[in-house]
Amino acid sequence: MPEHTTSQRPSPSVRRRRRLLAGCVAVVASLALAACGTANGALQPQPDTTASGNASGTTASGTGAPAPSASPAGSPSGSSSASSSPSSSPPSGSAPAATPPGDAVPASKPATGGPATPKPPAPPRTPAPSKTPVPAKTPSTAPAARPPTTTPAPPAPPAPPATGVSTSVVRSTASGGRTVALTFDDGPGPATGEVLDLLARYGVKATFCQIGQQAAAQPAMVKRIRAAGHRLCDHTVSHPLPFAPLSHDNAASQISGGRDMIVRAGGPGTEVAWFRAPGGGFTTDNQHLAAAEGLRPLGWSVDPRDWSRPGVASIVSTVQSQLRPGGVILMHDGGGDRSQTVAALKQLLPWLIAQGYRFDLPAR
């Protein structure tokens, strides 16, 4: 009898090992497919998802395609789609079974909980063109009219001199020769009476250049000067210094006003023949102003500066050294303490007489 090869039925233990191996293969295949789907879904934008009523109805791969179904039990170990059957429990520690095909989420409706597909960004809003503010219209006004250009008025022409009165400053006596003219400024003052007494003792005539305000304050002294035969000179109203820079009108007021005050103080018939500028501040203008009033500008040739109280000896020596025949001596009977002047005059009067000088008036 020929020998027949009889296939032996596997033993129960072998069958169990085969089923276990097939289940492991199915689990590995399912995990591989799930990992591949997850990677594919992460690289592509995902559509919006809606909640599913079945908690198990999500796709394994996340791409919208249903997960492959597990192979029934007893499939050969070489099948790549083999999986544990739904009725059989997977071995302990294995991954859960794949979602059955009947519970798969349709492709048109992605799984719930997947990443939302970002909406395309809205086109940027074009800002409304800003309106450039229109400046308020300024009412146009005509430009202010320029003030007319004014040319400063030229200085007033010098007043014409009175008939026969020179505008030049006189610095000598009327008769010349060995003569001398004594003049006293800034009075009447406290020393005027003493000066008059000394002049009367030696029979000397002098000229008193008076300040208008001083004359108005001592009219009796002005009358005494006139009565003794002395002459009067205008020395302005208030003796302003410096005098030369005064305007034409101010100088005219000082000259004419001083003369008028002296005349009123001296009474009817009072004559004023000269004008002496304070500090010797003569100008062409004030010289003409004086001459227009009938006053000859009066200067000097000898100045001992007795007003500064340099001492009696200084006053005397200066007069003796500076005097020349026909000279005009400047001294002061007002404007302060004139005791040195009076003391010096007591020495000078007898000296002048001894030198052969005659006393005269300034030239006119």
C-alpha positions as CSV (number, residue, x, y, z in Angstrom):
1,M,0.0,0.0,0.0
2,P,1.5,3.2,-1.1
3,E,2.4,5.6,1.5
4,H,0.1,8.7,1.7
5,T,1.2,11.9,3.2
6,T,-1.3,13.0,5.6
7,S,-1.4,16.7,6.6
8,Q,-1.6,17.0,10.3
9,R,-4.0,19.5,11.9
10,P,-2.2,22.1,13.9
11,S,-2.4,21.8,17.6
12,P,-4.5,24.2,19.6
13,S,-1.5,26.0,21.0
14,V,-0.2,26.6,17.4
15,R,-3.5,28.0,16.4
16,R,-3.5,30.3,19.3
17,R,0.0,31.6,18.5
18,R,-1.1,32.2,14.9
19,R,-4.2,34.1,15.9
20,L,-2.1,36.2,18.3
21,L,0.4,36.9,15.6
22,A,-2.3,37.8,13.2
23,G,-3.8,40.2,15.7
24,C,-0.4,41.9,16.3
25,V,0.0,42.3,12.5
26,A,-3.4,43.9,12.2
27,V,-2.7,46.3,15.1
28,V,0.7,47.3,13.6
29,A,-0.9,47.9,10.2
30,S,-3.7,50.0,11.8
31,L,-1.2,52.1,13.7
32,A,0.9,52.6,10.6
33,L,-2.1,53.8,8.5
34,A,-3.1,56.2,11.4
35,A,0.4,57.7,11.6
36,C,0.6,58.2,7.9
37,G,-2.8,59.9,7.8
38,T,-1.9,62.2,10.7
39,A,1.3,63.3,9.0
40,N,-0.6,63.9,5.8
41,G,-3.3,66.0,7.6
42,A,-0.7,68.1,9.4
43,L,0.9,69.2,6.1
44,Q,-2.3,70.3,4.4
45,P,-4.9,72.9,5.5
46,Q,-7.9,71.2,7.2
47,P,-11.5,72.1,6.5
48,D,-13.9,73.3,9.2
49,T,-15.3,70.4,11.3
50,T,-18.7,69.9,12.8
51,A,-19.5,67.9,15.9
52,S,-20.6,64.3,15.2
53,G,-23.3,62.7,17.2
54,N,-21.2,59.5,17.4
55,A,-18.2,59.8,19.6
56,S,-16.4,57.0,17.7
57,G,-17.1,58.4,14.2
58,T,-13.7,60.0,13.5
59,T,-11.4,59.0,10.7
60,A,-8.2,57.3,11.7
61,S,-6.0,59.3,9.3
62,G,-7.7,62.7,9.5
63,T,-8.0,63.0,5.7
64,G,-11.7,62.3,5.5
65,A,-11.3,58.7,4.1
66,P,-12.7,55.8,6.3
67,A,-10.2,53.6,8.1
68,P,-9.7,50.2,6.7
69,S,-11.7,47.4,8.3
70,A,-10.1,44.7,10.2
71,S,-9.8,41.2,8.7
72,P,-12.0,38.5,10.2
73,A,-10.5,36.1,12.6
74,G,-8.6,33.2,11.0
75,S,-7.2,35.3,8.1
76,P,-3.8,34.1,6.9
77,S,-0.9,35.7,8.6
78,G,0.5,37.0,5.3
79,S,-2.5,39.4,4.7
80,S,-1.6,43.1,5.3
81,S,-5.2,44.0,6.1
82,A,-5.7,41.4,8.8
83,S,-7.0,42.6,12.1
84,S,-8.7,41.3,15.1
85,S,-12.4,40.6,14.7
86,P,-14.9,42.8,16.4
87,S,-16.1,40.0,18.5
88,S,-12.7,39.0,19.7
89,S,-11.0,41.0,22.3
90,P,-7.5,42.2,21.4
91,P,-4.7,41.1,23.6
92,S,-3.8,43.1,26.6
93,G,-1.6,46.2,25.8
94,S,-2.7,46.4,22.2
95,A,-4.1,49.5,20.5
96,P,-7.9,49.9,20.2
97,A,-9.5,48.5,17.1
98,A,-10.1,50.7,14.1
99,T,-13.3,52.5,13.6
100,P,-15.8,50.3,11.7
101,P,-16.7,51.5,8.2
102,G,-20.3,52.2,9.1
103,D,-19.2,54.9,11.6
104,A,-16.8,56.7,9.3
105,V,-17.3,60.4,8.9
106,P,-18.2,61.3,5.3
107,A,-15.4,62.8,3.3
108,S,-17.3,66.0,2.9
109,K,-17.5,66.5,6.6
110,P,-14.1,66.4,8.3
111,A,-13.7,64.9,11.8
112,T,-14.7,66.9,14.8
113,G,-11.8,68.6,16.6
114,G,-9.4,68.7,13.7
115,P,-7.5,72.0,13.1
116,A,-9.7,74.6,11.4
117,T,-8.8,75.8,8.0
118,P,-7.8,79.4,8.3
119,K,-10.0,81.8,6.4
120,P,-8.3,83.8,3.8
121,P,-7.4,87.2,5.2
122,A,-9.7,90.0,4.4
123,P,-8.3,92.5,2.0
124,P,-6.8,95.5,3.8
125,R,-9.2,98.4,4.1
126,T,-8.1,101.3,2.1
127,P,-8.3,104.3,4.4
128,A,-10.4,107.0,3.2
129,P,-8.3,109.8,1.7
130,S,-7.6,112.3,4.3
131,K,-9.1,115.7,3.6
132,T,-6.5,118.4,3.7
133,P,-7.9,121.1,5.9
134,V,-8.5,124.2,3.9
135,P,-7.3,127.2,5.8
136,A,-9.9,129.8,6.6
137,K,-9.8,132.6,4.3
138,T,-8.3,135.7,5.9
139,P,-10.1,138.8,4.8
140,S,-7.8,140.6,2.6
141,T,-7.0,144.1,3.7
142,A,-5.1,146.7,1.9
143,P,-1.6,147.2,3.3
144,A,-1.4,150.0,5.8
145,A,-0.4,153.2,4.1
146,R,3.2,154.1,4.9
147,P,3.5,157.4,6.7
148,P,4.8,160.1,4.5
149,T,8.5,160.6,4.8
150,T,9.1,163.7,6.6
151,T,12.2,165.7,6.3
152,P,13.4,167.3,9.6
153,A,12.7,170.9,9.6
154,P,15.9,172.9,9.1
155,P,17.1,174.9,12.0
156,A,15.7,178.3,12.3
157,P,17.8,181.0,10.6
158,P,19.7,183.1,13.1
159,A,17.9,186.2,14.1
160,P,19.1,189.4,12.5
161,P,21.2,191.5,14.9
162,A,19.9,194.8,16.1
163,T,21.2,197.8,14.4
164,G,24.8,198.5,15.4
165,V,25.2,195.4,17.6
166,S,28.0,193.0,16.8
167,T,27.5,189.2,17.0
168,S,31.1,188.5,17.8
169,V,32.2,187.8,21.4
170,V,33.9,190.8,22.9
171,R,36.9,190.2,25.1
172,S,38.3,193.7,25.5
173,T,37.5,197.2,26.9
174,A,35.7,199.8,25.0
175,S,38.5,202.3,24.8
176,G,41.5,200.0,24.8
177,G,45.0,201.1,25.9
178,R,46.0,200.6,29.5
179,T,42.5,199.9,30.7
180,V,40.7,197.0,32.4
181,A,37.1,196.0,32.7
182,L,35.9,194.2,35.9
183,T,32.9,191.9,35.5
184,F,31.0,189.9,38.2
185,D,28.7,186.9,37.4
186,D,25.9,184.9,39.0
187,G,24.5,187.7,41.3
188,P,22.9,189.4,42.9
189,G,24.2,187.3,45.9
190,P,25.3,187.7,49.5
191,A,28.7,189.2,48.5
192,T,27.2,191.8,46.1
193,G,26.9,194.5,48.7
194,E,30.6,194.1,49.8
195,V,31.7,194.3,46.2
196,L,29.8,197.5,45.7
197,D,31.3,199.0,48.8
198,L,34.9,198.3,47.6
199,L,34.2,199.6,44.1
200,A,32.7,202.8,45.5
201,R,35.8,203.3,47.8
202,Y,38.1,203.3,44.7
203,G,35.7,205.0,42.3
204,V,35.6,202.0,40.0
205,K,32.7,201.2,37.6
206,A,32.1,197.5,36.8
207,T,29.6,195.3,34.9
208,F,27.3,192.8,36.7
209,C,26.2,189.8,34.7
210,Q,23.0,188.7,36.5
211,I,20.9,185.6,36.5
212,G,17.3,186.5,35.8
213,Q,15.9,184.5,38.7
214,Q,18.4,186.1,41.1
215,A,17.6,189.6,39.9
216,A,13.9,188.9,40.4
217,A,14.6,187.7,43.9
218,Q,16.6,190.8,44.9
219,P,15.2,193.8,42.9
220,A,16.5,196.3,45.5
221,M,20.1,195.1,44.8
222,V,19.6,195.6,41.1
223,K,18.4,199.1,41.7
224,R,21.4,199.8,43.9
225,I,23.8,198.6,41.1
226,R,22.1,201.0,38.6
227,A,22.2,203.9,41.0
228,A,25.9,203.5,41.5
229,G,26.6,203.9,37.8
230,H,27.5,200.3,37.1
231,R,26.2,198.4,34.0
232,L,24.1,195.3,33.7
233,C,24.6,192.1,31.6
234,D,22.1,189.2,30.9
235,H,23.3,185.8,32.2
236,T,20.1,183.9,31.2
237,V,17.1,183.0,33.3
238,S,18.5,180.0,35.2
239,H,22.1,179.4,34.2
240,P,21.7,176.0,32.4
241,L,24.9,174.0,31.9
242,P,26.0,173.0,29.4
243,F,24.5,175.9,27.5
244,A,25.9,175.4,24.0
245,P,23.8,172.2,23.2
246,L,20.5,174.0,23.9
247,S,18.0,174.0,21.1
248,H,17.4,177.3,19.3
249,D,14.1,177.8,21.0
250,N,15.4,177.0,24.5
251,A,18.4,179.3,24.1
252,A,16.2,182.1,22.8
253,S,13.9,181.7,25.8
254,Q,16.8,181.8,28.3
255,I,18.3,184.9,26.7
256,S,15.2,187.0,26.2
257,G,13.7,185.8,29.5
258,G,16.7,186.7,31.5
259,R,17.0,190.1,30.0
260,D,13.3,190.8,30.7
261,M,13.6,189.7,34.4
262,I,16.6,192.0,35.0
263,V,14.8,195.0,33.4
264,R,11.7,194.4,35.6
265,A,13.9,194.2,38.7
266,G,15.8,197.3,37.8
267,G,12.7,199.4,37.1
268,P,12.0,201.9,34.4
269,G,14.9,203.0,32.3
270,T,17.0,199.9,33.1
271,E,19.4,199.1,30.3
272,V,21.0,195.7,29.6
273,A,23.8,195.9,27.1
274,W,25.5,192.5,27.0
275,F,24.9,188.8,27.2
276,R,27.3,186.3,28.7
277,A,26.6,182.5,28.0
278,P,26.9,180.3,31.1
279,G,30.3,178.6,31.2
280,G,31.3,180.5,28.0
281,G,29.0,178.2,25.9
282,F,28.8,180.5,22.9
283,T,27.6,179.3,19.5
284,T,26.9,181.1,16.3
285,D,23.1,180.6,17.0
286,N,23.0,182.0,20.5
287,Q,25.3,184.8,19.6
288,H,22.9,185.9,16.9
289,L,20.0,185.4,19.3
290,A,21.7,187.8,21.7
291,A,22.5,190.4,19.1
292,A,18.8,190.3,17.9
293,E,17.9,191.3,21.5
294,G,20.3,194.2,21.3
295,L,22.9,192.4,23.5
296,R,26.6,192.1,22.6
297,P,28.1,188.7,23.4
298,L,30.5,189.2,26.3
299,G,33.5,187.0,27.0
300,W,36.7,187.5,29.1
301,S,40.4,187.4,28.8
302,V,41.4,186.8,32.5
303,D,39.8,183.9,34.5
304,P,41.1,183.3,38.1
305,R,38.5,180.7,38.6
306,D,37.4,182.3,41.9
307,W,34.1,180.3,41.8
308,S,36.2,177.2,42.7
309,R,37.6,178.9,45.8
310,P,41.3,178.2,44.9
311,G,42.5,180.6,47.6
312,V,43.0,184.3,47.8
313,A,46.6,184.2,46.8
314,S,45.8,182.1,43.7
315,I,43.1,184.5,42.6
316,V,45.4,187.5,43.0
317,S,48.4,185.9,41.2
318,T,46.3,184.6,38.3
319,V,44.9,188.1,37.6
320,Q,48.3,189.7,37.9
321,S,49.9,187.2,35.5
322,Q,47.2,187.1,32.8
323,L,46.1,190.7,32.6
324,R,47.1,192.7,29.5
325,P,46.0,196.3,28.7
326,G,42.4,196.3,27.5
327,G,41.7,193.0,29.3
328,V,38.4,191.8,30.7
329,I,38.6,190.2,34.2
330,L,35.9,187.5,35.1
331,M,35.0,187.2,38.8
332,H,31.8,186.2,40.8
333,D,29.6,188.0,43.3
334,G,27.0,185.2,43.5
335,G,26.6,181.4,43.2
336,G,28.0,180.5,46.6
337,D,30.5,181.7,49.2
338,R,32.5,184.5,47.6
339,S,34.5,185.6,50.6
340,Q,37.8,184.7,48.8
341,T,36.7,186.9,45.9
342,V,36.0,189.9,48.2
343,A,39.4,189.4,50.0
344,A,41.3,189.1,46.6
345,L,39.5,192.2,45.3
346,K,40.8,194.2,48.3
347,Q,44.3,193.5,47.1
348,L,43.7,193.8,43.4
349,L,42.1,197.2,43.3
350,P,45.0,199.1,44.8
351,W,47.5,197.0,42.7
352,L,45.7,197.9,39.4
353,I,45.7,201.6,40.3
354,A,49.4,201.4,41.1
355,Q,50.0,199.7,37.7
356,G,48.4,202.7,36.0
357,Y,45.3,200.9,34.9
358,R,42.1,202.9,34.3
359,F,38.8,201.2,34.8
360,D,36.5,200.9,31.7
361,L,33.5,199.1,30.4
362,P,33.5,196.2,27.9
363,A,33.3,197.1,24.2
364,R,29.9,197.2,22.6
